[in-house]
Amino acid sequence: MSGDGIEEARVRTGVAAYVRRRAWAEAEAVLTAVLGNPEVRRIGALAEQEERRAGAELEGELQVFRDRYVYAVRTGDAAA
């Protein structure tokens, strides 16, 4: 590669690195703004609340599978 080609490759690498840093900075700024929005926080809290409610509702139904898993791990019985 000639001297000009080496310099061109170095410049291209530098520009690509700059573009990546700039894109990350812009993405971080957008995410910070979106996640800081009070409405987004409120909806996030509602989603967490619903997940907890659904988890509590399903816990009893899924206990049999948890018990089976614990038994299989304890005994090494993959057919359990």
Secondary structure as GFF3:
##gff-version 3
##sequence-region A 1 80
A	DSSP	alpha_helix	3	36	.	.	.	ID=ss1
A	DSSP	alpha_helix	38	75	.	.	.	ID=ss2
###
